[in-house]
Amino acid sequence: MPVNKVTWQQVGHVTEPGRYMFRFGWLTVVPDDLAIWTQFPDACFTLVQTSAPPLAAETDQLIAEIEEFHLGAFVLPVGTSPSLIASHPTDEASLETQSSA
């Protein structure tokens, strides 16, 4: 199974937390994700699929399911200065774990 990753550029350099519609589905971006992209614009996040909320009350019509995602673990480009990482407000352990719950 391929792992889907996304960059800030691919999501249009969003600047506000929120839920955004993209070609792959809905993406929820939280303030911590934006803080990482602000400091490391080339960081690449893993897309984590979440369960989709009901799109409407029960009806007789078929409703297309749209996939829901949030940003998970991220990687920094090769050559990112360790001093930049150390100055980031999150601890180094979070650089290899999820940026948001």
Jmol script that loads the backbone (N, CA, C; Angstrom):
load data "model"
ATOM      1  N   MET A   1       0.843  -1.175   0.000  1.00  0.00           N
ATOM      2  CA  MET A   1       0.000   0.000   0.000  1.00  0.00           C
ATOM      3  C   MET A   1       0.890   1.241   0.000  1.00  0.00           C
ATOM      4  N   PRO A   2       0.707   2.136  -0.966  1.00  0.00           N
ATOM      5  CA  PRO A   2       1.536   3.346  -1.012  1.00  0.00           C
ATOM      6  C   PRO A   2       1.172   4.325   0.099  1.00  0.00           C
ATOM      7  N   VAL A   3       2.182   5.052   0.553  1.00  0.00           N
ATOM      8  CA  VAL A   3       1.961   6.083   1.562  1.00  0.00           C
ATOM      9  C   VAL A   3       1.848   7.408   0.834  1.00  0.00           C
ATOM     10  N   ASN A   4       0.751   8.100   1.044  1.00  0.00           N
ATOM     11  CA  ASN A   4       0.538   9.392   0.398  1.00  0.00           C
ATOM     12  C   ASN A   4       1.108  10.495   1.268  1.00  0.00           C
ATOM     13  N   LYS A   5       1.879  11.361   0.646  1.00  0.00           N
ATOM     14  CA  LYS A   5       2.480  12.492   1.344  1.00  0.00           C
ATOM     15  C   LYS A   5       2.077  13.767   0.639  1.00  0.00           C
ATOM     16  N   VAL A   6       2.124  14.859   1.394  1.00  0.00           N
ATOM     17  CA  VAL A   6       1.713  16.134   0.829  1.00  0.00           C
ATOM     18  C   VAL A   6       2.626  17.239   1.363  1.00  0.00           C
ATOM     19  N   THR A   7       2.896  18.214   0.504  1.00  0.00           N
ATOM     20  CA  THR A   7       3.707  19.364   0.890  1.00  0.00           C
ATOM     21  C   THR A   7       2.812  20.598   1.006  1.00  0.00           C
ATOM     22  N   TRP A   8       3.361  21.632   1.609  1.00  0.00           N
ATOM     23  CA  TRP A   8       2.623  22.883   1.758  1.00  0.00           C
ATOM     24  C   TRP A   8       2.263  23.456   0.392  1.00  0.00           C
ATOM     25  N   GLN A   9       3.176  23.345  -0.540  1.00  0.00           N
ATOM     26  CA  GLN A   9       2.922  23.844  -1.893  1.00  0.00           C
ATOM     27  C   GLN A   9       1.745  23.111  -2.525  1.00  0.00           C
ATOM     28  N   GLN A  10       1.666  21.795  -2.313  1.00  0.00           N
ATOM     29  CA  GLN A  10       0.589  21.013  -2.913  1.00  0.00           C
ATOM     30  C   GLN A  10      -0.791  21.384  -2.361  1.00  0.00           C
ATOM     31  N   VAL A  11      -0.838  21.910  -1.153  1.00  0.00           N
ATOM     32  CA  VAL A  11      -2.127  22.310  -0.582  1.00  0.00           C
ATOM     33  C   VAL A  11      -2.332  23.821  -0.673  1.00  0.00           C
ATOM     34  N   GLY A  12      -1.578  24.466  -1.529  1.00  0.00           N
ATOM     35  CA  GLY A  12      -1.803  25.869  -1.823  1.00  0.00           C
ATOM     36  C   GLY A  12      -1.346  26.847  -0.762  1.00  0.00           C
ATOM     37  N   HIS A  13      -0.342  26.439   0.033  1.00  0.00           N
ATOM     38  CA  HIS A  13       0.193  27.313   1.083  1.00  0.00           C
ATOM     39  C   HIS A  13      -0.914  27.860   1.989  1.00  0.00           C
ATOM     40  N   VAL A  14      -1.811  26.980   2.441  1.00  0.00           N
ATOM     41  CA  VAL A  14      -2.887  27.427   3.330  1.00  0.00           C
ATOM     42  C   VAL A  14      -2.284  28.154   4.528  1.00  0.00           C
ATOM     43  N   THR A  15      -2.975  29.169   5.013  1.00  0.00           N
ATOM     44  CA  THR A  15      -2.445  29.983   6.104  1.00  0.00           C
ATOM     45  C   THR A  15      -3.308  29.957   7.354  1.00  0.00           C
ATOM     46  N   GLU A  16      -4.452  29.303   7.271  1.00  0.00           N
ATOM     47  CA  GLU A  16      -5.369  29.234   8.406  1.00  0.00           C
ATOM     48  C   GLU A  16      -5.718  27.781   8.691  1.00  0.00           C
ATOM     49  N   PRO A  17      -5.875  27.447   9.978  1.00  0.00           N
ATOM     50  CA  PRO A  17      -6.363  26.104  10.297  1.00  0.00           C
ATOM     51  C   PRO A  17      -7.766  25.944   9.711  1.00  0.00           C
ATOM     52  N   GLY A  18      -8.102  24.726   9.350  1.00  0.00           N
ATOM     53  CA  GLY A  18      -9.441  24.504   8.818  1.00  0.00           C
ATOM     54  C   GLY A  18      -9.542  23.202   8.062  1.00  0.00           C
ATOM     55  N   ARG A  19     -10.664  23.042   7.410  1.00  0.00           N
ATOM     56  CA  ARG A  19     -10.966  21.845   6.620  1.00  0.00           C
ATOM     57  C   ARG A  19     -11.060  22.294   5.173  1.00  0.00           C
ATOM     58  N   TYR A  20     -10.224  21.694   4.326  1.00  0.00           N
ATOM     59  CA  TYR A  20     -10.111  22.114   2.938  1.00  0.00           C
ATOM     60  C   TYR A  20     -10.403  20.950   1.998  1.00  0.00           C
ATOM     61  N   MET A  21     -11.074  21.236   0.886  1.00  0.00           N
ATOM     62  CA  MET A  21     -11.371  20.224  -0.123  1.00  0.00           C
ATOM     63  C   MET A  21     -10.261  20.235  -1.170  1.00  0.00           C
ATOM     64  N   PHE A  22      -9.699  19.055  -1.412  1.00  0.00           N
ATOM     65  CA  PHE A  22      -8.674  18.878  -2.440  1.00  0.00           C
ATOM     66  C   PHE A  22      -9.086  17.726  -3.339  1.00  0.00           C
ATOM     67  N   ARG A  23      -8.318  17.477  -4.373  1.00  0.00           N
ATOM     68  CA  ARG A  23      -8.661  16.414  -5.319  1.00  0.00           C
ATOM     69  C   ARG A  23      -8.701  15.045  -4.659  1.00  0.00           C
ATOM     70  N   PHE A  24      -7.979  14.853  -3.564  1.00  0.00           N
ATOM     71  CA  PHE A  24      -7.929  13.559  -2.887  1.00  0.00           C
ATOM     72  C   PHE A  24      -8.975  13.434  -1.793  1.00  0.00           C
ATOM     73  N   GLY A  25      -9.668  14.504  -1.456  1.00  0.00           N
ATOM     74  CA  GLY A  25     -10.686  14.486  -0.404  1.00  0.00           C
ATOM     75  C   GLY A  25     -10.548  15.699   0.500  1.00  0.00           C
ATOM     76  N   TRP A  26     -11.163  15.627   1.675  1.00  0.00           N
ATOM     77  CA  TRP A  26     -11.096  16.711   2.662  1.00  0.00           C
ATOM     78  C   TRP A  26      -9.840  16.578   3.506  1.00  0.00           C
ATOM     79  N   LEU A  27      -9.171  17.700   3.749  1.00  0.00           N
ATOM     80  CA  LEU A  27      -7.972  17.723   4.586  1.00  0.00           C
ATOM     81  C   LEU A  27      -8.182  18.708   5.725  1.00  0.00           C
ATOM     82  N   THR A  28      -7.995  18.229   6.949  1.00  0.00           N
ATOM     83  CA  THR A  28      -8.070  19.098   8.119  1.00  0.00           C
ATOM     84  C   THR A  28      -6.656  19.504   8.508  1.00  0.00           C
ATOM     85  N   VAL A  29      -6.416  20.810   8.564  1.00  0.00           N
ATOM     86  CA  VAL A  29      -5.116  21.372   8.930  1.00  0.00           C
ATOM     87  C   VAL A  29      -5.285  22.067  10.275  1.00  0.00           C
ATOM     88  N   VAL A  30      -4.410  21.729  11.222  1.00  0.00           N
ATOM     89  CA  VAL A  30      -4.482  22.319  12.562  1.00  0.00           C
ATOM     90  C   VAL A  30      -3.320  23.310  12.745  1.00  0.00           C
ATOM     91  N   PRO A  31      -3.403  24.167  13.773  1.00  0.00           N
ATOM     92  CA  PRO A  31      -2.347  25.174  13.983  1.00  0.00           C
ATOM     93  C   PRO A  31      -0.943  24.584  14.093  1.00  0.00           C
ATOM     94  N   ASP A  32      -0.780  23.422  14.727  1.00  0.00           N
ATOM     95  CA  ASP A  32       0.554  22.816  14.840  1.00  0.00           C
ATOM     96  C   ASP A  32       1.129  22.460  13.473  1.00  0.00           C
ATOM     97  N   ASP A  33       0.278  22.008  12.552  1.00  0.00           N
ATOM     98  CA  ASP A  33       0.738  21.695  11.192  1.00  0.00           C
ATOM     99  C   ASP A  33       1.264  22.961  10.520  1.00  0.00           C
ATOM    100  N   LEU A  34       0.511  24.044  10.657  1.00  0.00           N
ATOM    101  CA  LEU A  34       0.922  25.315  10.048  1.00  0.00           C
ATOM    102  C   LEU A  34       2.210  25.845  10.666  1.00  0.00           C
ATOM    103  N   ALA A  35       2.392  25.639  11.965  1.00  0.00           N
ATOM    104  CA  ALA A  35       3.620  26.094  12.630  1.00  0.00           C
ATOM    105  C   ALA A  35       4.833  25.373  12.047  1.00  0.00           C
ATOM    106  N   ILE A  36       4.690  24.095  11.773  1.00  0.00           N
ATOM    107  CA  ILE A  36       5.796  23.331  11.177  1.00  0.00           C
ATOM    108  C   ILE A  36       6.060  23.827   9.773  1.00  0.00           C
ATOM    109  N   TRP A  37       5.011  23.989   8.971  1.00  0.00           N
ATOM    110  CA  TRP A  37       5.208  24.460   7.600  1.00  0.00           C
ATOM    111  C   TRP A  37       5.755  25.879   7.569  1.00  0.00           C
ATOM    112  N   THR A  38       5.414  26.703   8.538  1.00  0.00           N
ATOM    113  CA  THR A  38       5.947  28.059   8.582  1.00  0.00           C
ATOM    114  C   THR A  38       7.453  28.039   8.811  1.00  0.00           C
ATOM    115  N   GLN A  39       7.899  27.168   9.719  1.00  0.00           N
ATOM    116  CA  GLN A  39       9.328  27.102  10.001  1.00  0.00           C
ATOM    117  C   GLN A  39      10.084  26.243   8.978  1.00  0.00           C
ATOM    118  N   PHE A  40       9.423  25.205   8.473  1.00  0.00           N
ATOM    119  CA  PHE A  40      10.048  24.283   7.516  1.00  0.00           C
ATOM    120  C   PHE A  40       9.137  24.152   6.297  1.00  0.00           C
ATOM    121  N   PRO A  41       9.148  25.125   5.387  1.00  0.00           N
ATOM    122  CA  PRO A  41       8.211  25.132   4.255  1.00  0.00           C
ATOM    123  C   PRO A  41       8.314  23.915   3.341  1.00  0.00           C
ATOM    124  N   ASP A  42       9.437  23.216   3.374  1.00  0.00           N
ATOM    125  CA  ASP A  42       9.598  22.052   2.510  1.00  0.00           C
ATOM    126  C   ASP A  42       9.277  20.736   3.218  1.00  0.00           C
ATOM    127  N   ALA A  43       8.770  20.798   4.447  1.00  0.00           N
ATOM    128  CA  ALA A  43       8.400  19.576   5.167  1.00  0.00           C
ATOM    129  C   ALA A  43       7.301  18.855   4.396  1.00  0.00           C
ATOM    130  N   CYS A  44       7.354  17.535   4.443  1.00  0.00           N
ATOM    131  CA  CYS A  44       6.393  16.701   3.733  1.00  0.00           C
ATOM    132  C   CYS A  44       5.636  15.853   4.761  1.00  0.00           C
ATOM    133  N   PHE A  45       4.315  16.016   4.828  1.00  0.00           N
ATOM    134  CA  PHE A  45       3.480  15.308   5.789  1.00  0.00           C
ATOM    135  C   PHE A  45       2.856  14.062   5.174  1.00  0.00           C
ATOM    136  N   THR A  46       2.663  13.051   5.996  1.00  0.00           N
ATOM    137  CA  THR A  46       1.908  11.867   5.600  1.00  0.00           C
ATOM    138  C   THR A  46       0.429  12.179   5.749  1.00  0.00           C
ATOM    139  N   LEU A  47      -0.353  11.811   4.738  1.00  0.00           N
ATOM    140  CA  LEU A  47      -1.804  11.956   4.836  1.00  0.00           C
ATOM    141  C   LEU A  47      -2.350  10.770   5.604  1.00  0.00           C
ATOM    142  N   VAL A  48      -3.118  11.030   6.645  1.00  0.00           N
ATOM    143  CA  VAL A  48      -3.716   9.979   7.455  1.00  0.00           C
ATOM    144  C   VAL A  48      -5.223  10.017   7.226  1.00  0.00           C
ATOM    145  N   GLN A  49      -5.762   8.903   6.743  1.00  0.00           N
ATOM    146  CA  GLN A  49      -7.195   8.855   6.478  1.00  0.00           C
ATOM    147  C   GLN A  49      -7.964   8.671   7.782  1.00  0.00           C
ATOM    148  N   THR A  50      -9.031   9.426   7.931  1.00  0.00           N
ATOM    149  CA  THR A  50      -9.897   9.317   9.099  1.00  0.00           C
ATOM    150  C   THR A  50     -11.257   8.833   8.625  1.00  0.00           C
ATOM    151  N   SER A  51     -12.085   8.444   9.556  1.00  0.00           N
ATOM    152  CA  SER A  51     -13.425   8.020   9.155  1.00  0.00           C
ATOM    153  C   SER A  51     -14.228   9.250   8.773  1.00  0.00           C
ATOM    154  N   ALA A  52     -14.949   9.144   7.699  1.00  0.00           N
ATOM    155  CA  ALA A  52     -15.726  10.270   7.204  1.00  0.00           C
ATOM    156  C   ALA A  52     -16.988  10.449   8.031  1.00  0.00           C
ATOM    157  N   PRO A  53     -17.321  11.686   8.369  1.00  0.00           N
ATOM    158  CA  PRO A  53     -18.566  11.930   9.095  1.00  0.00           C
ATOM    159  C   PRO A  53     -19.753  11.722   8.168  1.00  0.00           C
ATOM    160  N   PRO A  54     -20.919  11.473   8.709  1.00  0.00           N
ATOM    161  CA  PRO A  54     -22.100  11.343   7.848  1.00  0.00           C
ATOM    162  C   PRO A  54     -22.286  12.634   7.057  1.00  0.00           C
ATOM    163  N   LEU A  55     -22.543  12.508   5.782  1.00  0.00           N
ATOM    164  CA  LEU A  55     -22.672  13.686   4.934  1.00  0.00           C
ATOM    165  C   LEU A  55     -24.062  14.298   5.014  1.00  0.00           C
ATOM    166  N   ALA A  56     -25.032  13.523   5.403  1.00  0.00           N
ATOM    167  CA  ALA A  56     -26.390  14.046   5.507  1.00  0.00           C
ATOM    168  C   ALA A  56     -27.218  13.092   6.348  1.00  0.00           C
ATOM    169  N   ALA A  57     -28.361  13.559   6.769  1.00  0.00           N
ATOM    170  CA  ALA A  57     -29.277  12.678   7.496  1.00  0.00           C
ATOM    171  C   ALA A  57     -29.687  11.553   6.548  1.00  0.00           C
ATOM    172  N   GLU A  58     -30.182  10.494   7.109  1.00  0.00           N
ATOM    173  CA  GLU A  58     -30.568   9.355   6.273  1.00  0.00           C
ATOM    174  C   GLU A  58     -31.565   9.798   5.220  1.00  0.00           C
ATOM    175  N   THR A  59     -31.249   9.453   3.990  1.00  0.00           N
ATOM    176  CA  THR A  59     -32.139   9.768   2.874  1.00  0.00           C
ATOM    177  C   THR A  59     -32.214   8.555   1.973  1.00  0.00           C
ATOM    178  N   ASP A  60     -33.073   8.621   1.016  1.00  0.00           N
ATOM    179  CA  ASP A  60     -33.190   7.529   0.051  1.00  0.00           C
ATOM    180  C   ASP A  60     -32.176   7.677  -1.075  1.00  0.00           C
ATOM    181  N   GLN A  61     -31.516   8.827  -1.138  1.00  0.00           N
ATOM    182  CA  GLN A  61     -30.558   9.067  -2.212  1.00  0.00           C
ATOM    183  C   GLN A  61     -29.183   8.547  -1.820  1.00  0.00           C
ATOM    184  N   LEU A  62     -28.468   8.049  -2.801  1.00  0.00           N
ATOM    185  CA  LEU A  62     -27.087   7.622  -2.564  1.00  0.00           C
ATOM    186  C   LEU A  62     -26.206   8.858  -2.506  1.00  0.00           C
ATOM    187  N   ILE A  63     -25.338   8.896  -1.533  1.00  0.00           N
ATOM    188  CA  ILE A  63     -24.412  10.023  -1.381  1.00  0.00           C
ATOM    189  C   ILE A  63     -22.996   9.488  -1.552  1.00  0.00           C
ATOM    190  N   ALA A  64     -22.236  10.117  -2.430  1.00  0.00           N
ATOM    191  CA  ALA A  64     -20.856   9.685  -2.648  1.00  0.00           C
ATOM    192  C   ALA A  64     -20.050   9.936  -1.383  1.00  0.00           C
ATOM    193  N   GLU A  65     -19.274   8.935  -0.997  1.00  0.00           N
ATOM    194  CA  GLU A  65     -18.413   9.118   0.168  1.00  0.00           C
ATOM    195  C   GLU A  65     -17.165   9.868  -0.248  1.00  0.00           C
ATOM    196  N   ILE A  66     -16.790  10.847   0.546  1.00  0.00           N
ATOM    197  CA  ILE A  66     -15.588  11.627   0.284  1.00  0.00           C
ATOM    198  C   ILE A  66     -14.605  11.313   1.397  1.00  0.00           C
ATOM    199  N   GLU A  67     -13.388  11.019   1.028  1.00  0.00           N
ATOM    200  CA  GLU A  67     -12.383  10.645   2.015  1.00  0.00           C
ATOM    201  C   GLU A  67     -11.962  11.854   2.844  1.00  0.00           C
ATOM    202  N   GLU A  68     -11.687  11.592   4.121  1.00  0.00           N
ATOM    203  CA  GLU A  68     -11.258  12.616   5.081  1.00  0.00           C
ATOM    204  C   GLU A  68      -9.824  12.309   5.505  1.00  0.00           C
ATOM    205  N   PHE A  69      -8.996  13.348   5.608  1.00  0.00           N
ATOM    206  CA  PHE A  69      -7.596  13.176   5.993  1.00  0.00           C
ATOM    207  C   PHE A  69      -7.186  14.237   7.001  1.00  0.00           C
ATOM    208  N   HIS A  70      -6.157  13.918   7.774  1.00  0.00           N
ATOM    209  CA  HIS A  70      -5.441  14.913   8.556  1.00  0.00           C
ATOM    210  C   HIS A  70      -3.961  14.654   8.331  1.00  0.00           C
ATOM    211  N   LEU A  71      -3.122  15.570   8.761  1.00  0.00           N
ATOM    212  CA  LEU A  71      -1.686  15.436   8.549  1.00  0.00           C
ATOM    213  C   LEU A  71      -1.077  14.653   9.695  1.00  0.00           C
ATOM    214  N   GLY A  72      -0.236  13.684   9.353  1.00  0.00           N
ATOM    215  CA  GLY A  72       0.400  12.848  10.355  1.00  0.00           C
ATOM    216  C   GLY A  72       1.870  13.176  10.506  1.00  0.00           C
ATOM    217  N   ALA A  73       2.686  12.145  10.488  1.00  0.00           N
ATOM    218  CA  ALA A  73       4.132  12.311  10.636  1.00  0.00           C
ATOM    219  C   ALA A  73       4.679  13.124   9.464  1.00  0.00           C
ATOM    220  N   PHE A  74       5.775  13.809   9.712  1.00  0.00           N
ATOM    221  CA  PHE A  74       6.376  14.583   8.636  1.00  0.00           C
ATOM    222  C   PHE A  74       7.867  14.323   8.574  1.00  0.00           C
ATOM    223  N   VAL A  75       8.432  14.597   7.406  1.00  0.00           N
ATOM    224  CA  VAL A  75       9.873  14.487   7.210  1.00  0.00           C
ATOM    225  C   VAL A  75      10.374  15.829   6.692  1.00  0.00           C
ATOM    226  N   LEU A  76      11.609  16.120   7.069  1.00  0.00           N
ATOM    227  CA  LEU A  76      12.241  17.345   6.608  1.00  0.00           C
ATOM    228  C   LEU A  76      13.176  17.006   5.460  1.00  0.00           C
ATOM    229  N   PRO A  77      13.396  17.941   4.554  1.00  0.00           N
ATOM    230  CA  PRO A  77      14.298  17.686   3.442  1.00  0.00           C
ATOM    231  C   PRO A  77      15.712  17.406   3.935  1.00  0.00           C
ATOM    232  N   VAL A  78      16.437  16.626   3.169  1.00  0.00           N
ATOM    233  CA  VAL A  78      17.837  16.342   3.477  1.00  0.00           C
ATOM    234  C   VAL A  78      18.586  17.664   3.517  1.00  0.00           C
ATOM    235  N   GLY A  79      19.436  17.814   4.527  1.00  0.00           N
ATOM    236  CA  GLY A  79      20.230  19.024   4.638  1.00  0.00           C
ATOM    237  C   GLY A  79      19.627  20.072   5.549  1.00  0.00           C
ATOM    238  N   THR A  80      18.488  19.776   6.187  1.00  0.00           N
ATOM    239  CA  THR A  80      17.916  20.727   7.138  1.00  0.00           C
ATOM    240  C   THR A  80      18.860  20.852   8.316  1.00  0.00           C
ATOM    241  N   SER A  81      19.186  22.062   8.681  1.00  0.00           N
ATOM    242  CA  SER A  81      20.160  22.311   9.741  1.00  0.00           C
ATOM    243  C   SER A  81      19.647  21.831  11.093  1.00  0.00           C
ATOM    244  N   PRO A  82      20.459  21.047  11.838  1.00  0.00           N
ATOM    245  CA  PRO A  82      20.053  20.608  13.181  1.00  0.00           C
ATOM    246  C   PRO A  82      19.764  21.783  14.103  1.00  0.00           C
ATOM    247  N   SER A  83      20.421  22.926  13.908  1.00  0.00           N
ATOM    248  CA  SER A  83      20.164  24.084  14.763  1.00  0.00           C
ATOM    249  C   SER A  83      18.749  24.611  14.540  1.00  0.00           C
ATOM    250  N   LEU A  84      18.240  24.496  13.309  1.00  0.00           N
ATOM    251  CA  LEU A  84      16.866  24.906  13.047  1.00  0.00           C
ATOM    252  C   LEU A  84      15.891  23.981  13.765  1.00  0.00           C
ATOM    253  N   ILE A  85      16.180  22.695  13.758  1.00  0.00           N
ATOM    254  CA  ILE A  85      15.307  21.732  14.420  1.00  0.00           C
ATOM    255  C   ILE A  85      15.324  21.974  15.920  1.00  0.00           C
ATOM    256  N   ALA A  86      16.486  22.208  16.484  1.00  0.00           N
ATOM    257  CA  ALA A  86      16.599  22.419  17.928  1.00  0.00           C
ATOM    258  C   ALA A  86      15.863  23.681  18.367  1.00  0.00           C
ATOM    259  N   SER A  87      15.750  24.660  17.490  1.00  0.00           N
ATOM    260  CA  SER A  87      15.084  25.898  17.865  1.00  0.00           C
ATOM    261  C   SER A  87      13.573  25.816  17.713  1.00  0.00           C
ATOM    262  N   HIS A  88      13.081  24.727  17.129  1.00  0.00           N
ATOM    263  CA  HIS A  88      11.639  24.572  16.951  1.00  0.00           C
ATOM    264  C   HIS A  88      10.992  24.322  18.301  1.00  0.00           C
ATOM    265  N   PRO A  89       9.822  24.903  18.559  1.00  0.00           N
ATOM    266  CA  PRO A  89       9.189  24.776  19.869  1.00  0.00           C
ATOM    267  C   PRO A  89       8.781  23.354  20.247  1.00  0.00           C
ATOM    268  N   THR A  90       8.682  22.446  19.289  1.00  0.00           N
ATOM    269  CA  THR A  90       8.360  21.061  19.621  1.00  0.00           C
ATOM    270  C   THR A  90       9.643  20.315  19.896  1.00  0.00           C
ATOM    271  N   ASP A  91       9.562  19.210  20.613  1.00  0.00           N
ATOM    272  CA  ASP A  91      10.778  18.456  20.894  1.00  0.00           C
ATOM    273  C   ASP A  91      11.142  17.585  19.697  1.00  0.00           C
ATOM    274  N   GLU A  92      12.386  17.108  19.671  1.00  0.00           N
ATOM    275  CA  GLU A  92      12.854  16.343  18.523  1.00  0.00           C
ATOM    276  C   GLU A  92      12.045  15.069  18.331  1.00  0.00           C
ATOM    277  N   ALA A  93      11.550  14.465  19.385  1.00  0.00           N
ATOM    278  CA  ALA A  93      10.780  13.236  19.256  1.00  0.00           C
ATOM    279  C   ALA A  93       9.546  13.477  18.397  1.00  0.00           C
ATOM    280  N   SER A  94       8.970  14.669  18.470  1.00  0.00           N
ATOM    281  CA  SER A  94       7.758  14.921  17.685  1.00  0.00           C
ATOM    282  C   SER A  94       8.069  15.063  16.203  1.00  0.00           C
ATOM    283  N   LEU A  95       9.322  15.248  15.845  1.00  0.00           N
ATOM    284  CA  LEU A  95       9.663  15.352  14.434  1.00  0.00           C
ATOM    285  C   LEU A  95       9.458  14.028  13.720  1.00  0.00           C
ATOM    286  N   GLU A  96       9.477  12.930  14.457  1.00  0.00           N
ATOM    287  CA  GLU A  96       9.288  11.631  13.838  1.00  0.00           C
ATOM    288  C   GLU A  96       7.928  11.023  14.189  1.00  0.00           C
ATOM    289  N   THR A  97       7.116  11.749  14.888  1.00  0.00           N
ATOM    290  CA  THR A  97       5.798  11.262  15.256  1.00  0.00           C
ATOM    291  C   THR A  97       4.742  12.170  14.650  1.00  0.00           C
ATOM    292  N   GLN A  98       3.539  12.001  15.059  1.00  0.00           N
ATOM    293  CA  GLN A  98       2.463  12.777  14.517  1.00  0.00           C
ATOM    294  C   GLN A  98       2.529  14.211  14.994  1.00  0.00           C
ATOM    295  N   SER A  99       2.200  15.135  14.107  1.00  0.00           N
ATOM    296  CA  SER A  99       2.199  16.540  14.473  1.00  0.00           C
ATOM    297  C   SER A  99       0.906  16.943  15.141  1.00  0.00           C
ATOM    298  N   SER A 100      -0.122  16.147  14.943  1.00  0.00           N
ATOM    299  CA  SER A 100      -1.419  16.465  15.528  1.00  0.00           C
ATOM    300  C   SER A 100      -2.137  15.180  15.899  1.00  0.00           C
ATOM    301  N   ALA A 101      -3.057  15.287  16.801  1.00  0.00           N
ATOM    302  CA  ALA A 101      -3.788  14.101  17.248  1.00  0.00           C
ATOM    303  C   ALA A 101      -4.896  13.744  16.321  1.00  0.00           C
TER     304      ALA A 101
END
end "model"
wireframe off; spacefill off
backbone 0.3
color backbone group
